[in-house]
Amino acid sequence: MSHNSLPPQSYYTHDKVSLLFIYLGGFFVANAIIAEFVGVKVFSVERSLGFEPLNFYLLGLYLSLNFTAGALLWPLQFVITDIINEYFGRRGVKILSYITIILICYAFIIVFFTIHLTPADFWITRRGQNGSMVDMDAAFDAVFGQGLWIIIGSLVAFLIAQLVDIAIFHRIKSFTGEKHLWLRTTGSTLVSQLVDSFVVLIISFHVNPATNWDLSLVLAIGFVKYFYKFIMALILTPLVYMLHNMIDYYLGEPLASQLKQRAMQEDMILSIPIPSFNLPNNATPESHPLPEMTVQQELSAKETAVKEQKE
């Protein structure tokens, strides 16, 4: 089919539900991949805010607030997880989580092969911003060449935390219904972040024979990381409500309510077919407008089919 015979772009972007899933899913995947790569940098929270490290005592160790840069992005990941949970249910989050893990693995494989490419002579040594000479190849390897145990720990922690978040979110919603959005989003995030904080450290540094951190060190750092995530979960609660209201406005209340109701029914999530249309080559939005209730009709048809099966 030639380019001229394709229906206008408006036909492909008409379905608000599909677009919403693409927008949320795109941010979900991109945010996780970015967090993985920027996480190689460790920064001081205290010095970034302009004061000296706290050096507080915890479990026999003196610690300060040092986090990976990825810690700035992971709280947003669980906010988006809860929003997707709310409108697309368990299966929506699981599919995106699996896609994210596959793409992160793909990214690290590409980085691995890139590290082993022979650099061009003119590129190896360059002058840095402070005037000193920098070995670009060594710097590239140091920044992107994360250890295998860290990669495994991060991916395992991410997947387990996502599954825990899904389970707790829907467990709370089964009791509260549409009420108390803050309870199911914050509650599921607090528990899943607790799991994430310790699983990644245990695999990456305690189980890892190259580091073999003492368990007390893992627990101390894990508690500090979780305290930060706990505070961020509370701070970002208004953001959940803002996104929720924006999506309800975008979809319209009837369609938004239908999506949220069906998000609790796993057998119907994402099984809604995208309607296809046989259009003439010269079709335009004015000559062949799409029905405004396409998605609502599809949802109603699914609900009727499920009732008939039960009968």
Helices and strands as residue ranges (DSSP letters): G 3-5, H 9-12, H 16-38, E 42-44, H 45-48, E 56-58, E 61-63, E 66-68, G 69-72, H 74-115, H 121-124, E 125-127, E 133-135, H 136-144, H 148-176, H 181-201, I 202-207, H 215-235, H 237-251, H 253-262, G 266-268, H 294-310
